[in-house]
Amino acid sequence: MVELDGETRRCHVPNTGRLRELLLPGAVVWCQFHPEPGRKTAWTLLAVEHRGTVVNIDSQIPNRLAADFVRSGGLGLMPDRVQPERTFGDSRLDLYYEAGPVRGFAEVKGVTLNEDGVARFPDAPTERGAKHLHSLARAVEAGYRAAALFVIQRGDVTRFEPNQARDPAFARALREAAAQGVKLRALICTVTPGALEITGEVPVCL
């Protein structure tokens, strides 16, 4: 429930995370009007201000940014083809790419949690997230390249860490995947109410 122009409106939140540290009473938020027929609400909540920083919470945006990052050579090669959502084993991974003889997969995770300047994922336990990491490790064993891309949807962090306290299984899976050759990248974004773009990278600390 959001106060817009003095009226309380029900807004759709396009994110399945808990966001308990962000969506607090009185927080300044940015919403978009979508008056399409059939929607339960005409408003979508896209971003929230947290300690002076605008944070994107639209969980669909990181995949689009990551796909552009891969297409532009962010993984060290220029792909001939980038395909969203490709199945490998029993997982549906976010990106598949081909660059000459090279075949690769990338899984994308959007990050909103900042704890004392450290970006952490996940903000709640995710068995699915750990499963994706195991699949990336198996892809490396099968001869593919594989990467986990953590798109940090805010610009006020200095490094990325797995959230050991909230999901030790995911943290363990991330360390195991890295040991088996899965590349880990933490991409930092500049966020404004009207735009969001990847503008740099921070270290991944396991």
C-alpha positions in Angstrom: 0.0 0.0 0.0 1.5 3.3 -1.2 0.5 6.9 -0.6 0.3 8.6 -4.0 -0.9 12.2 -4.3 -2.6 11.9 -0.9 -4.4 8.7 -1.7 -3.6 5.2 -0.6 -3.1 2.8 -3.6 -2.4 -0.9 -3.8 0.8 -1.4 -5.9 2.2 -4.6 -7.5 5.7 -5.4 -6.3 7.6 -7.2 -9.1 10.0 -9.0 -6.7 9.5 -12.3 -4.7 12.2 -11.3 -2.1 11.2 -10.2 1.4 12.7 -6.7 1.1 12.1 -6.2 4.8 15.0 -3.7 5.1 13.7 -1.7 2.1 9.9 -1.5 2.1 9.5 0.3 5.4 6.6 2.6 6.5 7.4 6.1 5.3 10.0 5.1 2.6 10.1 7.1 -0.6 9.2 4.9 -3.6 8.8 5.3 -7.3 5.8 3.7 -9.1 4.7 3.3 -12.7 1.2 3.6 -13.9 -0.1 0.5 -15.9 -3.8 0.9 -16.5 -4.1 -2.3 -18.6 -7.4 -4.3 -18.4 -7.2 -7.3 -16.2 -4.6 -6.1 -13.8 -5.4 -6.2 -10.1 -3.7 -2.8 -9.6 -2.8 -0.1 -12.1 0.4 0.7 -10.3 3.8 -1.1 -10.1 6.4 -0.3 -7.5 9.8 -0.1 -9.2 12.3 1.5 -6.8 12.7 2.6 -3.3 15.0 5.1 -1.6 17.2 3.5 1.2 19.6 5.6 3.2 19.9 8.1 0.4 20.3 5.6 -2.4 17.8 4.6 -5.0 17.4 0.8 -5.2 15.7 -0.9 -8.1 13.4 -3.8 -7.0 12.0 -4.9 -10.3 13.4 -8.5 -10.5 13.0 -8.6 -14.3 15.6 -5.8 -14.9 18.8 -7.7 -13.9 18.2 -10.4 -16.5 17.9 -7.7 -19.3 21.0 -5.9 -18.0 23.0 -9.2 -17.8 22.0 -10.2 -21.3 23.3 -6.8 -22.6 26.5 -7.3 -20.5 27.1 -10.7 -22.1 26.3 -9.4 -25.6 28.8 -6.6 -25.3 31.7 -8.9 -24.3 31.5 -8.7 -20.6 32.5 -12.3 -20.2 35.6 -11.8 -22.3 34.3 -12.8 -25.7 31.8 -11.5 -28.2 29.0 -13.9 -28.6 27.5 -14.8 -31.9 24.3 -15.7 -30.1 22.7 -15.1 -26.7 19.5 -17.0 -25.8 17.4 -16.5 -22.7 16.3 -19.4 -20.6 18.0 -22.5 -21.8 17.5 -25.9 -20.1 20.6 -27.8 -18.9 20.0 -31.0 -17.0 17.1 -30.4 -14.6 17.6 -26.6 -14.5 16.4 -23.8 -16.6 19.3 -21.3 -16.7 18.9 -17.6 -17.5 21.3 -17.2 -20.4 23.0 -19.5 -23.0 25.6 -18.1 -25.4 27.7 -19.2 -28.3 31.0 -17.5 -29.4 32.6 -19.5 -32.2 33.3 -22.9 -30.8 32.7 -21.7 -27.2 29.3 -22.6 -25.5 28.4 -21.2 -22.2 25.7 -20.6 -19.6 25.1 -17.7 -17.2 22.7 -17.6 -14.2 21.6 -14.1 -13.1 20.7 -13.1 -9.5 19.4 -9.6 -8.7 20.8 -8.3 -5.4 19.1 -5.6 -3.3 20.5 -6.3 0.2 23.2 -4.0 1.6 24.6 -4.8 5.1 27.2 -2.3 6.2 28.4 -1.7 2.6 28.4 -5.4 1.7 26.0 -6.7 -1.0 24.6 -10.0 0.0 22.5 -12.7 -1.7 20.0 -14.1 -1.0 17.8 -12.1 1.4 15.8 -15.3 2.2 16.6 -19.0 1.8 16.5 -20.2 -1.9 16.8 -23.9 -2.7 16.3 -23.0 -6.4 19.3 -20.7 -6.3 21.6 -23.5 -4.9 20.2 -25.8 -7.6 21.2 -23.4 -10.3 24.7 -23.2 -9.0 25.0 -27.0 -9.0 23.8 -27.0 -12.6 26.4 -24.5 -13.6 29.1 -26.7 -12.0 27.9 -29.7 -14.0 27.9 -27.6 -17.1 31.6 -26.9 -16.6 32.2 -30.6 -16.1 30.5 -31.1 -19.5 32.8 -28.7 -21.3 30.7 -25.5 -21.2 31.8 -22.2 -19.7 29.6 -21.0 -16.9 29.2 -17.9 -14.8 27.0 -16.6 -12.0 26.2 -12.9 -12.5 25.1 -11.0 -9.4 23.5 -7.8 -10.6 23.6 -5.4 -7.6 20.6 -3.1 -8.0 22.1 -0.2 -6.1 25.4 1.7 -6.1 26.4 2.0 -2.4 28.4 -1.2 -1.8 32.1 -2.1 -1.9 32.0 -5.9 -2.3 29.7 -8.9 -2.6 29.4 -11.9 -0.3 27.0 -14.9 -0.2 24.5 -14.5 2.7 25.9 -17.2 5.0 23.7 -16.3 7.9 20.4 -16.5 6.0 21.2 -19.3 3.6 24.3 -21.4 4.4 23.3 -24.0 1.8 23.5 -21.3 -1.0 26.8 -20.0 0.4 28.3 -23.5 0.4 27.0 -24.1 -3.2 28.6 -20.9 -4.4 32.0 -21.8 -2.9 31.7 -25.3 -4.5 30.7 -23.9 -7.9 33.7 -21.4 -7.8 36.0 -24.3 -6.9 34.8 -26.2 -9.9 35.4 -23.4 -12.4 32.2 -21.4 -12.4 33.1 -17.7 -12.8 31.6 -15.3 -10.3 30.9 -11.7 -11.2 29.3 -8.9 -9.1 28.1 -6.1 -11.3 27.2 -2.8 -9.6 24.5 -0.5 -11.0 23.8 3.2 -11.0 20.2 3.7 -10.3 18.0 6.8 -10.8 14.2 7.1 -10.8 14.4 7.0 -14.6 17.3 4.7 -15.5 19.4 1.8 -14.4 22.7 0.7 -15.9 25.7 -1.5 -15.0 28.5 0.9 -14.3 31.2 -1.2 -12.7 32.2 -4.3 -10.7 33.0 -5.1 -7.1 35.0 -8.0 -5.7 33.3 -11.3 -4.8 34.4 -12.5 -1.4 33.6 -16.1 -0.5 
